[in-house]
Amino acid sequence: MRLVSALIAVYNAEQFLREAIESVVHQSYQPVEVILVDDGSTDGTPQIARSYSQVHYFHQSNLGVAAARNAALAHASGEFVALLDADDVWTLDKLEIQIEYLNQTSEVDVVFAHEKFFSEQEMEKPSWIRDEIWNESHPAYVPSTLVTRKTVFEKIGNFDLNYKTSPETEWLFRAKDMGIKIEVVPKVLLLRRIHNQNVSHIPQKQMMDRMRTLRASVKRQKSRNLEKI
């Protein structure tokens, strides 16, 4: 079996981290190495992470999620890489299904999956979530569903430190612009937690980063078209 590196970037996630780690270490697919980079947490995150013998724990000063994911990637030794946000939960068959898909479709290098939202709190639907997907499963191009061959990072590069809220989206656009084949497994493999801490910052800051991402993508495409002339 081929090794998968599960990369978790963490900042002050003691409330949810244990459940996230459990969803990785109990995957039906093995072997999996868990690489957790603590981005300067000030809560009980280090103690929780270090309580698992399966977790390779690294600490850095607070540099942001892109820097934390890049640091985790630098320690990854697996043929495949999977990302997980510290407040989300994988289904226990997630890696088995996605790795099998990648093994059977060699032309595909990046695969996502469907997700479903959940919350333990009495919360109204956040404004950034569309009504039609609030209670339904749906395709999710989010970090916690991503699985890719590690060689893709050698082609595309790491996450851009200039993108503070959505570096994975910018990375995905770069991958698409370079012709990397991306597909979605039509099955719910992620339970995406909605809580008070992950709803307030999203619309304005992410919109700015997404506009920058789109402009950069258009610029790359124009440059390629000019080279063909």
C-alpha positions as YAML, in Angstrom:
chain: A
units: angstrom
residues:
- id: 1
  name: MET
  ca: [0.00, 0.00, 0.00]
- id: 2
  name: ARG
  ca: [1.21, 3.51, -0.83]
- id: 3
  name: LEU
  ca: [1.76, 5.98, 2.00]
- id: 4
  name: VAL
  ca: [-0.59, 8.95, 2.38]
- id: 5
  name: SER
  ca: [0.53, 12.09, 4.19]
- id: 6
  name: ALA
  ca: [-2.41, 13.74, 5.98]
- id: 7
  name: LEU
  ca: [-1.55, 17.40, 6.57]
- id: 8
  name: ILE
  ca: [-3.33, 19.34, 9.32]
- id: 9
  name: ALA
  ca: [-2.68, 23.05, 9.82]
- id: 10
  name: VAL
  ca: [-3.87, 24.17, 13.25]
- id: 11
  name: TYR
  ca: [-4.42, 27.42, 15.08]
- id: 12
  name: ASN
  ca: [-6.23, 27.41, 18.44]
- id: 13
  name: ALA
  ca: [-8.37, 24.39, 17.61]
- id: 14
  name: GLU
  ca: [-8.52, 22.56, 20.94]
- id: 15
  name: GLN
  ca: [-12.32, 22.40, 20.84]
- id: 16
  name: PHE
  ca: [-12.40, 20.32, 17.65]
- id: 17
  name: LEU
  ca: [-8.92, 18.93, 17.06]
- id: 18
  name: ARG
  ca: [-9.32, 15.58, 18.76]
- id: 19
  name: GLU
  ca: [-12.27, 14.63, 16.56]
- id: 20
  name: ALA
  ca: [-10.38, 15.66, 13.44]
- id: 21
  name: ILE
  ca: [-7.32, 13.58, 14.37]
- id: 22
  name: GLU
  ca: [-9.48, 10.58, 15.25]
- id: 23
  name: SER
  ca: [-11.05, 10.69, 11.80]
- id: 24
  name: VAL
  ca: [-7.57, 10.36, 10.28]
- id: 25
  name: VAL
  ca: [-5.93, 7.74, 12.48]
- id: 26
  name: HIS
  ca: [-8.93, 5.41, 12.14]
- id: 27
  name: GLN
  ca: [-9.10, 5.53, 8.34]
- id: 28
  name: SER
  ca: [-9.83, 2.21, 6.66]
- id: 29
  name: TYR
  ca: [-6.93, 2.98, 4.32]
- id: 30
  name: GLN
  ca: [-3.43, 2.49, 5.72]
- id: 31
  name: PRO
  ca: [-0.60, 3.46, 5.91]
- id: 32
  name: VAL
  ca: [-1.22, 7.11, 6.78]
- id: 33
  name: GLU
  ca: [1.21, 9.53, 8.40]
- id: 34
  name: VAL
  ca: [-0.33, 12.48, 10.23]
- id: 35
  name: ILE
  ca: [1.70, 15.69, 10.02]
- id: 36
  name: LEU
  ca: [0.32, 18.49, 12.15]
- id: 37
  name: VAL
  ca: [1.77, 22.01, 12.06]
- id: 38
  name: ASP
  ca: [0.69, 24.24, 14.93]
- id: 39
  name: ASP
  ca: [0.60, 27.83, 13.67]
- id: 40
  name: GLY
  ca: [1.34, 29.46, 17.04]
- id: 41
  name: SER
  ca: [-1.64, 28.23, 19.07]
- id: 42
  name: THR
  ca: [-2.13, 29.66, 22.54]
- id: 43
  name: ASP
  ca: [-4.71, 27.12, 23.73]
- id: 44
  name: GLY
  ca: [-4.48, 23.40, 24.46]
- id: 45
  name: THR
  ca: [-3.78, 22.41, 20.87]
- id: 46
  name: PRO
  ca: [-0.16, 21.23, 21.53]
- id: 47
  name: GLN
  ca: [-1.20, 18.93, 24.38]
- id: 48
  name: ILE
  ca: [-3.95, 17.32, 22.32]
- id: 49
  name: ALA
  ca: [-1.72, 16.80, 19.28]
- id: 50
  name: ARG
  ca: [1.12, 15.33, 21.34]
- id: 51
  name: SER
  ca: [-1.25, 12.85, 23.02]
- id: 52
  name: TYR
  ca: [-1.39, 10.86, 19.76]
- id: 53
  name: SER
  ca: [1.63, 8.69, 18.97]
- id: 54
  name: GLN
  ca: [0.58, 8.67, 15.29]
- id: 55
  name: VAL
  ca: [0.87, 12.46, 14.98]
- id: 56
  name: HIS
  ca: [4.11, 14.14, 13.93]
- id: 57
  name: TYR
  ca: [3.80, 17.50, 15.69]
- id: 58
  name: PHE
  ca: [5.59, 20.67, 14.59]
- id: 59
  name: HIS
  ca: [5.27, 24.19, 15.96]
- id: 60
  name: GLN
  ca: [5.85, 27.53, 14.26]
- id: 61
  name: SER
  ca: [5.11, 31.16, 15.08]
- id: 62
  name: ASN
  ca: [1.81, 32.48, 13.76]
- id: 63
  name: LEU
  ca: [2.50, 32.84, 10.02]
- id: 64
  name: GLY
  ca: [-0.86, 31.87, 8.55]
- id: 65
  name: VAL
  ca: [-2.46, 28.78, 7.04]
- id: 66
  name: ALA
  ca: [-0.44, 28.86, 3.79]
- id: 67
  name: ALA
  ca: [2.86, 28.82, 5.68]
- id: 68
  name: ALA
  ca: [1.58, 26.06, 7.98]
- id: 69
  name: ARG
  ca: [0.49, 23.88, 5.07]
- id: 70
  name: ASN
  ca: [3.82, 24.46, 3.31]
- id: 71
  name: ALA
  ca: [5.69, 23.48, 6.46]
- id: 72
  name: ALA
  ca: [3.62, 20.29, 6.75]
- id: 73
  name: LEU
  ca: [4.25, 19.52, 3.10]
- id: 74
  name: ALA
  ca: [8.00, 19.84, 3.66]
- id: 75
  name: HIS
  ca: [7.79, 17.00, 6.20]
- id: 76
  name: ALA
  ca: [5.53, 14.79, 4.07]
- id: 77
  name: SER
  ca: [7.03, 11.56, 2.78]
- id: 78
  name: GLY
  ca: [3.89, 9.99, 1.28]
- id: 79
  name: GLU
  ca: [3.20, 9.41, -2.40]
- id: 80
  name: PHE
  ca: [-0.18, 11.06, -1.85]
- id: 81
  name: VAL
  ca: [-1.09, 14.18, 0.11]
- id: 82
  name: ALA
  ca: [-4.42, 14.93, 1.76]
- id: 83
  name: LEU
  ca: [-5.44, 18.11, 3.58]
- id: 84
  name: LEU
  ca: [-7.68, 18.43, 6.61]
- id: 85
  name: ASP
  ca: [-8.83, 21.55, 8.44]
- id: 86
  name: ALA
  ca: [-8.70, 21.05, 12.19]
- id: 87
  name: ASP
  ca: [-12.43, 21.64, 12.67]
- id: 88
  name: ASP
  ca: [-13.60, 19.18, 10.00]
- id: 89
  name: VAL
  ca: [-14.13, 15.41, 10.08]
- id: 90
  name: TRP
  ca: [-13.37, 12.81, 7.42]
- id: 91
  name: THR
  ca: [-15.61, 9.80, 6.89]
- id: 92
  name: LEU
  ca: [-13.59, 6.71, 7.81]
- id: 93
  name: ASP
  ca: [-13.52, 5.43, 4.21]
- id: 94
  name: LYS
  ca: [-12.44, 8.76, 2.67]
- id: 95
  name: LEU
  ca: [-8.85, 7.92, 1.80]
- id: 96
  name: GLU
  ca: [-9.67, 4.39, 0.69]
- id: 97
  name: ILE
  ca: [-12.18, 5.68, -1.86]
- id: 98
  name: GLN
  ca: [-10.10, 8.57, -3.14]
- id: 99
  name: ILE
  ca: [-6.79, 6.69, -3.35]
- id: 100
  name: GLU
  ca: [-8.51, 3.86, -5.21]
- id: 101
  name: TYR
  ca: [-9.93, 6.43, -7.63]
- id: 102
  name: LEU
  ca: [-6.49, 7.95, -8.24]
- id: 103
  name: ASN
  ca: [-4.92, 4.52, -8.69]
- id: 104
  name: GLN
  ca: [-7.54, 3.54, -11.27]
- id: 105
  name: THR
  ca: [-7.42, 6.82, -13.20]
- id: 106
  name: SER
  ca: [-3.78, 7.64, -13.77]
- id: 107
  name: GLU
  ca: [-4.59, 10.73, -15.86]
- id: 108
  name: VAL
  ca: [-6.23, 12.37, -12.80]
- id: 109
  name: ASP
  ca: [-3.84, 13.98, -10.32]
- id: 110
  name: VAL
  ca: [-6.18, 15.85, -7.97]
- id: 111
  name: VAL
  ca: [-9.47, 14.57, -6.59]
- id: 112
  name: PHE
  ca: [-12.09, 16.22, -4.41]
- id: 113
  name: ALA
  ca: [-15.32, 14.82, -2.93]
- id: 114
  name: HIS
  ca: [-18.77, 15.76, -1.70]
- id: 115
  name: GLU
  ca: [-19.34, 17.27, 1.73]
- id: 116
  name: LYS
  ca: [-22.20, 17.81, 4.12]
- id: 117
  name: PHE
  ca: [-22.43, 20.59, 6.71]
- id: 118
  name: PHE
  ca: [-23.01, 19.87, 10.38]
- id: 119
  name: SER
  ca: [-23.08, 21.78, 13.65]
- id: 120
  name: GLU
  ca: [-23.47, 20.88, 17.30]
- id: 121
  name: GLN
  ca: [-24.74, 24.38, 18.02]
- id: 122
  name: GLU
  ca: [-28.13, 25.93, 17.39]
- id: 123
  name: MET
  ca: [-27.08, 28.09, 14.47]
- id: 124
  name: GLU
  ca: [-28.92, 29.74, 11.65]
- id: 125
  name: LYS
  ca: [-27.60, 29.18, 8.16]
- id: 126
  name: PRO
  ca: [-24.58, 31.45, 7.58]
- id: 127
  name: SER
  ca: [-25.13, 33.98, 4.81]
- id: 128
  name: TRP
  ca: [-22.24, 32.63, 2.74]
- id: 129
  name: ILE
  ca: [-23.88, 29.21, 2.36]
- id: 130
  name: ARG
  ca: [-26.49, 28.88, -0.38]
- id: 131
  name: ASP
  ca: [-29.93, 27.69, 0.71]
- id: 132
  name: GLU
  ca: [-29.94, 24.71, -1.64]
- id: 133
  name: ILE
  ca: [-26.81, 23.15, -0.15]
- id: 134
  name: TRP
  ca: [-27.31, 23.91, 3.55]
- id: 135
  name: ASN
  ca: [-29.04, 20.59, 4.29]
- id: 136
  name: GLU
  ca: [-27.86, 18.60, 1.27]
- id: 137
  name: SER
  ca: [-24.64, 16.92, 0.19]
- id: 138
  name: HIS
  ca: [-22.79, 18.72, -2.59]
- id: 139
  name: PRO
  ca: [-19.45, 18.81, -4.46]
- id: 140
  name: ALA
  ca: [-16.81, 20.59, -2.39]
- id: 141
  name: TYR
  ca: [-13.62, 22.13, -3.75]
- id: 142
  name: VAL
  ca: [-12.32, 22.75, -0.23]
- id: 143
  name: PRO
  ca: [-9.03, 21.80, 1.46]
- id: 144
  name: SER
  ca: [-10.52, 19.02, 3.59]
- id: 145
  name: THR
  ca: [-11.71, 17.02, 0.55]
- id: 146
  name: LEU
  ca: [-8.50, 17.40, -1.46]
- id: 147
  name: VAL
  ca: [-6.27, 14.41, -2.18]
- id: 148
  name: THR
  ca: [-3.45, 14.66, -4.71]
- id: 149
  name: ARG
  ca: [-0.27, 13.03, -5.84]
- id: 150
  name: LYS
  ca: [2.67, 14.70, -4.13]
- id: 151
  name: THR
  ca: [4.38, 15.14, -7.50]
- id: 152
  name: VAL
  ca: [1.71, 17.73, -8.37]
- id: 153
  name: PHE
  ca: [3.30, 20.13, -5.87]
- id: 154
  name: GLU
  ca: [6.60, 19.74, -7.70]
- id: 155
  name: LYS
  ca: [4.85, 20.91, -10.88]
- id: 156
  name: ILE
  ca: [2.60, 23.61, -9.41]
- id: 157
  name: GLY
  ca: [4.60, 24.82, -6.42]
- id: 158
  name: ASN
  ca: [3.53, 25.37, -2.82]
- id: 159
  name: PHE
  ca: [0.74, 27.53, -1.42]
- id: 160
  name: ASP
  ca: [1.20, 31.26, -1.98]
- id: 161
  name: LEU
  ca: [1.91, 33.10, 1.28]
- id: 162
  name: ASN
  ca: [0.28, 36.25, -0.10]
- id: 163
  name: TYR
  ca: [-3.17, 34.65, 0.11]
- id: 164
  name: LYS
  ca: [-4.30, 34.74, 3.74]
- id: 165
  name: THR
  ca: [-7.83, 33.31, 3.63]
- id: 166
  name: SER
  ca: [-7.94, 30.93, 0.66]
- id: 167
  name: PRO
  ca: [-4.45, 29.87, -0.48]
- id: 168
  name: GLU
  ca: [-5.79, 26.50, -1.60]
- id: 169
  name: THR
  ca: [-8.15, 28.17, -4.09]
- id: 170
  name: GLU
  ca: [-5.27, 30.10, -5.64]
- id: 171
  name: TRP
  ca: [-3.23, 26.87, -5.81]
- id: 172
  name: LEU
  ca: [-6.14, 25.06, -7.48]
- id: 173
  name: PHE
  ca: [-6.44, 27.74, -10.15]
- id: 174
  name: ARG
  ca: [-2.72, 27.45, -10.85]
- id: 175
  name: ALA
  ca: [-3.14, 23.69, -11.21]
- id: 176
  name: LYS
  ca: [-6.05, 24.09, -13.63]
- id: 177
  name: ASP
  ca: [-4.15, 26.67, -15.66]
- id: 178
  name: MET
  ca: [-1.25, 24.23, -16.02]
- id: 179
  name: GLY
  ca: [-3.52, 21.48, -17.31]
- id: 180
  name: ILE
  ca: [-3.66, 19.30, -14.19]
- id: 181
  name: LYS
  ca: [-6.69, 16.96, -14.42]
- id: 182
  name: ILE
  ca: [-9.05, 17.47, -11.49]
- id: 183
  name: GLU
  ca: [-12.18, 15.47, -10.67]
- id: 184
  name: VAL
  ca: [-14.71, 15.00, -7.86]
- id: 185
  name: VAL
  ca: [-15.73, 11.69, -6.29]
- id: 186
  name: PRO
  ca: [-19.55, 11.83, -6.13]
- id: 187
  name: LYS
  ca: [-19.80, 10.68, -2.53]
- id: 188
  name: VAL
  ca: [-19.91, 12.43, 0.85]
- id: 189
  name: LEU
  ca: [-16.45, 11.94, 2.34]
- id: 190
  name: LEU
  ca: [-16.30, 15.07, 4.50]
- id: 191
  name: LEU
  ca: [-18.40, 16.37, 7.36]
- id: 192
  name: ARG
  ca: [-17.73, 20.10, 7.38]
- id: 193
  name: ARG
  ca: [-18.29, 21.70, 10.75]
- id: 194
  name: ILE
  ca: [-20.05, 25.05, 10.96]
- id: 195
  name: HIS
  ca: [-19.42, 27.04, 14.13]
- id: 196
  name: ASN
  ca: [-19.21, 30.62, 15.30]
- id: 197
  name: GLN
  ca: [-15.48, 30.94, 14.68]
- id: 198
  name: ASN
  ca: [-15.57, 30.01, 11.00]
- id: 199
  name: VAL
  ca: [-18.41, 32.15, 9.69]
- id: 200
  name: SER
  ca: [-17.65, 35.79, 10.50]
- id: 201
  name: HIS
  ca: [-14.41, 36.26, 8.52]
- id: 202
  name: ILE
  ca: [-15.39, 34.61, 5.29]
- id: 203
  name: PRO
  ca: [-17.26, 36.93, 2.90]
- id: 204
  name: GLN
  ca: [-15.22, 40.11, 2.56]
- id: 205
  name: LYS
  ca: [-11.68, 38.80, 3.05]
- id: 206
  name: GLN
  ca: [-12.20, 35.73, 0.90]
- id: 207
  name: MET
  ca: [-13.87, 37.77, -1.83]
- id: 208
  name: MET
  ca: [-10.76, 39.96, -2.09]
- id: 209
  name: ASP
  ca: [-8.46, 36.94, -2.35]
- id: 210
  name: ARG
  ca: [-10.74, 35.27, -4.90]
- id: 211
  name: MET
  ca: [-10.72, 38.38, -7.10]
- id: 212
  name: ARG
  ca: [-6.90, 38.39, -6.97]
- id: 213
  name: THR
  ca: [-6.92, 34.70, -7.86]
- id: 214
  name: LEU
  ca: [-9.17, 35.24, -10.87]
- id: 215
  name: ARG
  ca: [-7.09, 38.16, -12.13]
- id: 216
  name: ALA
  ca: [-3.88, 36.12, -11.83]
- id: 217
  name: SER
  ca: [-5.51, 33.21, -13.68]
- id: 218
  name: VAL
  ca: [-6.68, 35.44, -16.54]
- id: 219
  name: LYS
  ca: [-3.19, 36.94, -16.79]
- id: 220
  name: ARG
  ca: [-1.61, 33.47, -17.03]
- id: 221
  name: GLN
  ca: [-4.05, 32.40, -19.73]
- id: 222
  name: LYS
  ca: [-3.43, 35.54, -21.77]
- id: 223
  name: SER
  ca: [0.31, 35.02, -21.48]
- id: 224
  name: ARG
  ca: [0.01, 31.43, -22.74]
- id: 225
  name: ASN
  ca: [-2.17, 32.51, -25.64]
- id: 226
  name: LEU
  ca: [0.41, 35.09, -26.68]
- id: 227
  name: GLU
  ca: [3.16, 32.45, -26.58]
- id: 228
  name: LYS
  ca: [1.15, 30.36, -29.06]
- id: 229
  name: ILE
  ca: [1.00, 33.18, -31.60]
...
